[in-house]
Amino acid sequence: MQEETAKHTITASAIIPARRERLYSLIANYRGGHVRILPRQFSGLVVEQGGNGAGTVIRFQMSAFGQKRTLRAEISEPEPGRVLVETYLDSNGMVTTFAVDPGTAPADSRVTISTELPVRSGVSGWIDRKLSTLLLRPIYRKELENLARVATGPFGA
């Protein structure tokens, strides 16, 4: 009997003192921008197709709990300039969304990274949710810090 799956979302947000266009261009540019904001848990980013925004296909490794896993993702832009989505191929429906919205001041932006992933039901699902949140939320906070540093530094976008 196959176990039921539910969805679990892990999210982190930050207000970054940079314009939305600048931040979005860094996130969407997988050849020169995105690679500069990835935390140490990500390595070996390869652009298989495209390289900027929708239609891009990437491959990378992610280290977690002492293991390295290779992931492939196809990029879409449901709202170009505001929302970019990485849909992980062969992952049972896992997606990561980057949203860039207006911040509290005219030159600020609110960037949110969220991943929706399938989790099992019952106790196994509870463990899945706890572990994935403990793993991903600090990684996303670091990625947001890196994005702020790159976007506001002398060699930004």
N, CA, C and O of each residue as an XYZ file, in Angstrom:
628
protein
N       0.840     -1.187      0.000
C       0.000      0.000      0.000
C       0.880      1.244      0.000
O       1.785      1.361      0.825
N       0.629      2.151     -0.896
C       1.427      3.367     -1.015
C       0.985      4.394      0.026
O      -0.205      4.615      0.248
N       1.993      5.017      0.661
C       1.706      6.017      1.680
C       1.270      7.323      1.032
O       1.834      7.732      0.018
N       0.261      7.986      1.615
C      -0.222      9.272      1.111
C       0.836     10.346      1.307
O       1.625     10.292      2.250
N       0.845     11.334      0.396
C       1.746     12.462      0.573
C       0.950     13.748      0.683
O      -0.125     13.902      0.103
N       1.519     14.660      1.446
C       0.958     15.995      1.590
C       2.044     16.964      1.153
O       3.150     16.542      0.814
N       1.745     18.250      1.158
C       2.734     19.262      0.794
C       3.149     20.022      2.045
O       2.340     20.265      2.941
N       4.415     20.388      2.089
C       4.965     21.191      3.186
C       5.765     22.326      2.561
O       6.509     22.109      1.605
N       5.614     23.544      3.099
C       6.315     24.698      2.558
C       7.260     25.288      3.593
O       6.881     25.510      4.743
N       8.488     25.537      3.172
C       9.506     26.180      3.999
C       9.792     27.532      3.363
O      10.044     27.614      2.161
N       9.755     28.605      4.174
C       9.888     29.956      3.642
C      10.858     30.789      4.472
O      10.949     30.639      5.691
N      11.578     31.668      3.784
C      12.393     32.694      4.444
C      12.283     33.963      3.610
O      12.259     33.904      2.380
N      12.218     35.121      4.286
C      12.096     36.413      3.599
C      13.060     37.413      4.219
O      13.485     37.271      5.365
N      13.391     38.428      3.430
C      14.233     39.516      3.932
C      13.929     40.782      3.143
O      13.597     40.735      1.959
N      14.049     41.908      3.825
C      14.010     43.210      3.161
C      15.449     43.532      2.782
O      16.337     43.547      3.635
N      15.670     43.791      1.497
C      17.015     44.058      0.986
C      17.037     45.462      0.400
O      16.153     45.825     -0.376
N      18.053     46.261      0.770
C      18.121     47.647      0.288
C      18.627     47.738     -1.150
O      19.709     48.262     -1.413
N      17.832     47.224     -2.059
C      18.164     47.271     -3.488
C      16.867     47.229     -4.275
O      15.850     46.730     -3.792
N      16.909     47.748     -5.471
C      15.723     47.792     -6.325
C      15.346     46.380     -6.798
O      16.197     45.504     -6.956
N      14.047     46.199     -7.015
C      13.522     44.888     -7.429
C      14.177     44.380     -8.698
O      14.514     43.200     -8.791
N      14.360     45.249     -9.671
C      14.928     44.830    -10.955
C      16.326     44.249    -10.778
O      16.671     43.235    -11.386
N      17.121     44.897     -9.943
C      18.500     44.448     -9.698
C      18.504     43.071     -9.030
O      19.253     42.180     -9.429
N      17.665     42.911     -8.015
C      17.602     41.641     -7.295
C      17.096     40.521     -8.194
O      17.664     39.430     -8.222
N      16.028     40.799     -8.926
C      15.458     39.775     -9.795
C      16.459     39.362    -10.873
O      16.555     38.181    -11.207
N      17.194     40.309    -11.410
C      18.160     39.966    -12.456
C      19.267     39.074    -11.906
O      19.752     38.196    -12.620
N      19.676     39.274    -10.661
C      20.677     38.392    -10.051
C      20.131     36.976     -9.879
O      20.810     35.993    -10.177
N      18.901     36.890     -9.398
C      18.291     35.580     -9.167
C      18.083     34.833    -10.478
O      18.350     33.633    -10.554
N      17.613     35.524    -11.507
C      17.254     34.886    -12.776
C      18.454     34.548    -13.655
O      18.339     33.723    -14.561
N      19.599     35.171    -13.404
C      20.798     34.947    -14.209
C      21.602     33.795    -13.605
O      22.398     34.005    -12.690
N      21.396     32.597    -14.108
C      22.030     31.402    -13.541
C      23.493     31.267    -13.929
O      24.214     30.477    -13.320
N      23.944     32.001    -14.908
C      25.357     31.933    -15.300
C      26.229     32.881    -14.488
O      27.352     32.530    -14.126
N      25.725     34.080    -14.197
C      26.584     35.052    -13.541
C      26.064     35.613    -12.244
O      26.834     36.199    -11.484
N      24.784     35.457    -11.960
C      24.208     36.046    -10.762
C      23.873     35.021     -9.696
O      24.383     35.088     -8.577
N      23.021     34.080    -10.042
C      22.513     33.111     -9.068
C      23.653     32.326     -8.415
O      23.629     32.069     -7.212
N      24.626     31.956     -9.199
C      25.746     31.175     -8.680
C      26.490     31.940     -7.580
O      27.110     31.322     -6.715
N      26.438     33.263     -7.601
C      27.144     34.092     -6.616
C      26.397     34.226     -5.298
O      26.967     34.708     -4.318
N      25.143     33.814     -5.250
C      24.370     33.953     -4.015
C      24.137     32.619     -3.309
O      23.560     32.588     -2.223
N      24.577     31.527     -3.910
C      24.314     30.213     -3.331
C      25.166     29.963     -2.090
O      26.371     30.217     -2.109
N      24.560     29.472     -1.018
C      25.320     29.086      0.178
C      26.180     27.857     -0.093
O      26.026     27.194     -1.119
N      27.079     27.561      0.827
C      28.061     26.481      0.650
C      27.434     25.093      0.473
O      28.094     24.185     -0.032
N      26.177     24.916      0.878
C      25.527     23.608      0.730
C      25.249     23.266     -0.729
O      24.986     22.109     -1.058
N      25.306     24.266     -1.604
C      25.089     24.061     -3.036
C      26.424     24.109     -3.745
O      27.267     24.951     -3.437
N      26.620     23.205     -4.696
C      27.875     23.205     -5.450
C      27.637     22.686     -6.864
O      26.604     22.091     -7.169
N      28.629     22.934     -7.712
C      28.628     22.373     -9.057
C      27.469     22.797     -9.928
O      26.974     21.989    -10.714
N      27.014     24.040     -9.819
C      25.899     24.498    -10.651
C      26.306     24.494    -12.120
O      27.279     25.140    -12.509
N      25.548     23.761    -12.926
C      25.781     23.678    -14.366
C      24.499     24.112    -15.068
O      23.414     23.622    -14.757
N      24.634     25.031    -16.010
C      23.494     25.441    -16.830
C      23.464     24.511    -18.034
O      24.373     24.536    -18.863
N      22.426     23.694    -18.133
C      22.300     22.743    -19.234
C      21.627     23.368    -20.453
O      21.858     22.950    -21.588
N      20.799     24.367    -20.203
C      20.041     25.007    -21.290
C      19.711     26.422    -20.849
O      19.425     26.665    -19.676
N      19.751     27.353    -21.788
C      19.401     28.738    -21.470
C      20.434     29.379    -20.562
O      21.634     29.320    -20.827
N      19.956     29.986    -19.498
C      20.866     30.618    -18.558
C      20.259     31.821    -17.873
O      20.727     32.253    -16.820
N      19.202     32.367    -18.482
C      18.574     33.535    -17.881
C      17.056     33.374    -17.893
O      16.420     33.467    -18.943
N      16.485     33.133    -16.719
C      15.036     33.066    -16.579
C      14.382     31.851    -17.205
O      14.965     30.768    -17.259
N      13.153     32.049    -17.680
C      12.316     30.962    -18.193
C      13.029     30.151    -19.266
O      13.712     30.694    -20.134
N      12.851     28.837    -19.183
C      13.447     27.934    -20.154
C      14.820     27.428    -19.760
O      15.349     26.515    -20.394
N      15.402     28.006    -18.725
C      16.705     27.550    -18.245
C      16.545     26.193    -17.576
O      15.556     25.945    -16.886
N      17.517     25.321    -17.781
C      17.582     24.034    -17.073
C      18.937     23.993    -16.381
O      19.972     24.221    -17.008
N      18.922     23.701    -15.078
C      20.155     23.657    -14.297
C      20.322     22.305    -13.623
O      19.367     21.550    -13.444
N      21.566     22.023    -13.254
C      21.902     20.830    -12.474
C      22.885     21.284    -11.402
O      23.777     22.086    -11.678
N      22.730     20.781    -10.186
C      23.629     21.146     -9.098
C      23.598     20.064     -8.022
O      22.746     19.177     -8.030
N      24.546     20.163     -7.104
C      24.574     19.252     -5.973
C      24.191     20.027     -4.718
O      24.506     21.207     -4.569
N      23.501     19.326     -3.820
C      23.160     19.893     -2.523
C      23.624     18.926     -1.451
O      23.310     17.736     -1.490
N      24.376     19.453     -0.494
C      24.855     18.645      0.625
C      23.926     18.838      1.816
O      23.606     19.962      2.203
N      23.504     17.721      2.382
C      22.626     17.772      3.559
C      22.806     16.502      4.372
O      22.828     15.395      3.833
N      22.929     16.681      5.652
C      23.045     15.545      6.562
C      24.143     14.581      6.132
O      23.982     13.363      6.216
N      25.261     15.140      5.671
C      26.408     14.327      5.295
C      26.303     13.634      3.951
O      27.166     12.828      3.604
N      25.270     13.929      3.196
C      25.106     13.314      1.880
C      24.988     14.386      0.818
O      24.483     15.479      1.076
N      25.461     14.065     -0.386
C      25.360     14.988     -1.508
C      24.357     14.414     -2.499
O      24.435     13.244     -2.875
N      23.415     15.254     -2.914
C      22.368     14.830     -3.839
C      22.409     15.732     -5.067
O      22.554     16.948     -4.944
N      22.283     15.138     -6.250
C      22.233     15.918     -7.481
C      20.779     16.210     -7.820
O      19.931     15.319     -7.806
N      20.509     17.470     -8.122
C      19.163     17.902     -8.494
C      19.206     18.582     -9.855
O      20.191     19.235    -10.200
N      18.137     18.427    -10.623
C      17.960     19.145    -11.882
C      16.672     19.930    -11.779
O      15.688     19.461    -11.207
N      16.685     21.134    -12.338
C      15.488     21.971    -12.272
C      15.281     22.702    -13.577
O      16.229     23.080    -14.264
N      14.006     22.891    -13.902
C      13.620     23.721    -15.036
C      13.044     25.006    -14.467
O      12.272     24.986    -13.508
N      13.428     26.120    -15.068
C      13.035     27.430    -14.568
C      11.852     27.969    -15.366
O      11.818     27.891    -16.594
N      10.881     28.521    -14.630
C       9.762     29.215    -15.268
C       9.599     30.569    -14.581
O      10.108     30.798    -13.483
N       8.881     31.446    -15.252
C       8.618     32.778    -14.710
C       7.131     33.076    -14.827
O       6.701     33.729    -15.778
N       6.332     32.599    -13.856
C       4.894     32.857    -13.913
C       4.568     34.346    -13.908
O       3.559     34.768    -14.473
N       5.424     35.139    -13.269
C       5.293     36.598    -13.277
C       6.674     37.182    -13.544
O       7.390     37.512    -12.598
N       7.067     37.319    -14.811
C       8.415     37.803    -15.132
C       8.735     39.115    -14.413
O       7.932     40.048    -14.393
N       9.924     39.155    -13.827
C      10.345     40.337    -13.090
C       9.920     40.328    -11.638
O      10.355     41.176    -10.858
N       9.065     39.367    -11.261
C       8.621     39.279     -9.866
C       8.713     37.873     -9.286
O       9.152     37.710     -8.147
N       8.306     36.848    -10.046
C       8.287     35.476     -9.529
C       9.016     34.541    -10.480
O       8.719     34.478    -11.673
N       9.977     33.817     -9.920
C      10.733     32.816    -10.662
C      10.572     31.489     -9.927
O      10.642     31.449     -8.699
N      10.356     30.405    -10.671
C      10.113     29.094    -10.060
C      11.096     28.068    -10.610
O      11.280     27.942    -11.820
N      11.722     27.337     -9.687
C      12.555     26.187    -10.043
C      11.727     24.936     -9.774
O      11.386     24.649     -8.627
N      11.404     24.193    -10.827
C      10.667     22.935    -10.681
C      11.679     21.811    -10.820
O      12.304     21.649    -11.869
N      11.835     21.039     -9.759
C      12.857     19.994     -9.738
C      12.347     18.761    -10.468
O      11.312     18.190    -10.124
N      13.096     18.372    -11.475
C      12.739     17.225    -12.292
C      13.053     15.964    -11.487
O      14.050     15.942    -10.764
N      12.265     14.955    -11.584
C      12.463     13.697    -10.848
C      12.439     13.889     -9.336
O      13.177     13.208     -8.623
N      11.612     14.796     -8.831
C      11.596     15.030     -7.384
C      10.217     14.887     -6.771
O      10.020     15.263     -5.615
N       9.274     14.363     -7.498
C       7.947     14.145     -6.943
C       7.186     15.432     -6.637
O       6.358     15.469     -5.727
N       7.468     16.481     -7.397
C       6.686     17.704     -7.232
C       7.302     18.795     -6.379
O       6.599     19.727     -5.990
N       8.597     18.714     -6.072
C       9.233     19.758     -5.280
C       9.492     20.983     -6.153
O       9.995     20.859     -7.270
N       9.144     22.172     -5.640
C       9.387     23.427     -6.347
C       9.913     24.477     -5.373
O       9.524     24.507     -4.205
N      10.802     25.337     -5.869
C      11.276     26.482     -5.091
C      10.884     27.740     -5.847
O      11.091     27.849     -7.055
N      10.313     28.692     -5.110
C       9.856     29.946     -5.691
C      10.644     31.106     -5.100
O      10.856     31.175     -3.889
N      11.073     32.015     -5.968
C      11.713     33.262     -5.566
C      10.744     34.374     -5.933
O      10.382     34.520     -7.101
N      10.318     35.161     -4.946
C       9.408     36.276     -5.205
C      10.083     37.567     -4.761
O      10.617     37.647     -3.655
N      10.056     38.576     -5.628
C      10.647     39.880     -5.325
C       9.518     40.907     -5.357
O       8.923     41.171     -6.402
N       9.239     41.477     -4.190
C       8.133     42.419     -4.031
C       8.652     43.756     -3.523
O       9.790     43.844     -3.062
N       7.821     44.808     -3.603
C       8.239     46.093     -3.044
C       8.513     45.968     -1.546
O       7.833     45.229     -0.833
N       9.514     46.699     -1.093
C       9.835     46.705      0.333
C       9.124     47.828      1.045
O       8.145     48.379      0.542
N       9.618     48.164      2.211
C       8.995     49.201      3.030
C       9.370     50.607      2.580
O       8.643     51.561      2.857
N      10.498     50.745      1.888
C      10.930     52.042      1.358
C      11.048     51.920     -0.155
O      11.157     50.809     -0.673
N      11.028     53.051     -0.881
C      11.055     52.989     -2.349
C      12.239     52.213     -2.942
O      12.090     51.569     -3.981
N      13.399     52.264     -2.302
C      14.577     51.578     -2.851
C      14.800     50.206     -2.227
O      15.831     49.579     -2.471
N      13.848     49.729     -1.424
C      13.961     48.414     -0.792
C      13.081     47.401     -1.518
O      12.131     47.758     -2.214
N      13.425     46.127     -1.334
C      12.626     45.039     -1.887
C      12.504     43.941     -0.845
O      13.397     43.738     -0.022
N      11.393     43.246     -0.897
C      11.206     42.079     -0.032
C      11.372     40.844     -0.913
O      10.629     40.641     -1.873
N      12.358     40.028     -0.566
C      12.621     38.804     -1.321
C      12.218     37.620     -0.458
O      12.597     37.527      0.709
N      11.444     36.717     -1.048
C      10.997     35.519     -0.345
C      11.425     34.295     -1.146
O      11.199     34.208     -2.353
N      12.044     33.359     -0.449
C      12.389     32.062     -1.038
C      11.523     31.031     -0.327
O      11.505     30.971      0.903
N      10.810     30.224     -1.097
C       9.994     29.186     -0.472
C      10.064     27.913     -1.300
O      10.079     27.941     -2.530
N      10.105     26.808     -0.590
C      10.103     25.507     -1.245
C       8.898     24.719     -0.768
O       8.639     24.599      0.429
N       8.170     24.184     -1.738
C       7.059     23.287     -1.439
C       7.514     21.890     -1.816
O       7.965     21.646     -2.935
N       7.388     20.972     -0.858
C       7.833     19.613     -1.137
C       6.842     18.606     -0.592
O       6.127     18.873      0.375
N       6.809     17.440     -1.229
C       5.900     16.403     -0.752
C       6.437     15.781      0.536
O       7.641     15.560      0.669
N       5.548     15.502      1.477
C       5.919     14.812      2.710
C       4.913     13.691      2.953
O       3.761     13.754      2.523
N       5.381     12.674      3.651
C       4.509     11.550      3.978
C       3.512     11.960      5.058
O       3.666     13.007      5.687
N       2.517     11.154      5.266
C       1.540     11.430      6.321
C       2.013     10.791      7.631
O       2.973     10.022      7.652
N       1.329     11.123      8.705
C       1.622     10.520     10.002
C       2.929     10.977     10.612
O       3.415     12.076     10.342
N       3.490     10.110     11.443
C       4.738     10.426     12.148
C       5.882     10.640     11.162
O       6.715     11.524     11.358
N       5.921      9.837     10.111
C       6.972     10.010      9.096
C       6.922     11.402      8.480
O       7.959     12.022      8.245
N       5.715     11.889      8.222
C       5.539     13.221      7.658
C       5.945     14.307      8.633
O       6.530     15.317      8.241
N       5.636     14.101      9.897
C       6.041     15.065     10.924
C       7.560     15.184     10.939
O       8.102     16.287     11.009
N       8.234     14.061     10.874
C       9.706     14.058     10.841
C      10.206     14.729      9.564
O      11.135     15.536      9.610
N       9.593     14.397      8.417
C       9.961     15.049      7.145
C       9.859     16.568      7.266
O      10.774     17.292      6.874
N       8.736     17.044      7.812
C       8.514     18.490      7.934
C       9.546     19.137      8.853
O      10.101     20.181      8.512
N       9.806     18.544      9.993
C      10.775     19.106     10.948
C      12.177     19.149     10.346
O      12.852     20.177     10.403
N      12.610     18.031      9.770
C      13.966     17.973      9.224
C      14.152     18.912      8.036
O      15.171     19.595      7.933
N      13.165     18.947      7.137
C      13.301     19.819      5.970
C      13.318     21.289      6.378
O      14.047     22.089      5.791
N      12.525     21.645      7.371
C      12.518     23.031      7.847
C      13.834     23.368      8.528
O      14.405     24.429      8.274
N      14.327     22.480      9.391
C      15.612     22.703     10.075
C      16.759     22.831      9.085
O      17.703     23.586      9.316
N      16.679     22.101      7.994
C      17.729     22.150      6.973
C      17.608     23.391      6.088
O      18.573     24.143      5.944
N      16.445     23.609      5.504
C      16.313     24.612      4.449
C      16.197     26.056      4.930
O      16.750     26.950      4.290
N      15.501     26.312      6.025
C      15.312     27.706      6.435
C      16.646     28.426      6.671
O      16.806     29.542      6.177
N      17.608     27.849      7.398
C      18.900     28.546      7.557
C      19.655     28.717      6.233
O      20.355     29.712      6.042
N      19.517     27.762      5.334
C      20.154     27.877      4.019
C      19.552     29.061      3.260
O      20.283     29.843      2.651
N      18.235     29.195      3.293
C      17.583     30.304      2.594
C      17.931     31.645      3.228
O      18.082     32.640      2.519
N      18.058     31.686      4.545
C      18.472     32.934      5.201
C      19.866     33.339      4.738
O      20.122     34.516      4.483
N      20.759     32.371      4.630
C      22.118     32.651      4.147
C      22.075     33.103      2.685
O      22.798     34.022      2.299
N      21.238     32.466      1.877
C      21.113     32.856      0.473
C      20.605     34.296      0.353
O      21.056     35.045     -0.513
N      19.679     34.672      1.210
C      19.175     36.050      1.219
C      20.274     37.026      1.666
O      20.389     38.119      1.113
N      21.065     36.644      2.646
C      22.208     37.473      3.066
C      23.190     37.646      1.910
O      23.676     38.747      1.651
N      23.471     36.549      1.225
C      24.389     36.609      0.080
C      23.824     37.502     -1.021
O      24.558     38.280     -1.630
N      22.524     37.393     -1.277
C      21.879     38.228     -2.285
C      22.019     39.703     -1.918
O      22.331     40.532     -2.773
N      21.791     40.025     -0.663
C      21.922     41.419     -0.210
C      23.356     41.909     -0.381
O      23.586     43.029     -0.837
N      24.309     41.071     -0.016
C      25.728     41.450     -0.124
C      26.119     41.674     -1.584
O      26.772     42.669     -1.901
N      25.737     40.780     -2.457
C      26.090     40.901     -3.876
C      25.376     42.092     -4.510
O      25.982     42.844     -5.273
N      24.096     42.266     -4.198
C      23.308     43.340     -4.839
C      23.732     44.727     -4.392
O      23.606     45.687     -5.153
N      24.231     44.849     -3.176
C      24.576     46.157     -2.655
C      26.081     46.405     -2.660
O      26.534     47.493     -2.303
N      26.854     45.401     -3.063
C      28.302     45.550     -3.102
C      28.767     46.307     -4.322
O      27.975     46.621     -5.211
N      30.072     46.605     -4.366
C      30.610     47.388     -5.470
C      30.537     46.676     -6.816
O      30.566     47.325     -7.862
N      30.441     45.352     -6.799
C      30.391     44.597     -8.065
C      29.064     43.873     -8.190
O      29.024     42.758     -8.709
N      27.977     44.475     -7.730
C      26.619     43.924     -7.686
C      26.173     43.190     -8.924
O      26.802     42.210     -9.323
N      25.108     43.641     -9.536
C      24.491     42.907    -10.642
C      25.327     42.952    -11.854
O      24.956     42.384    -12.881
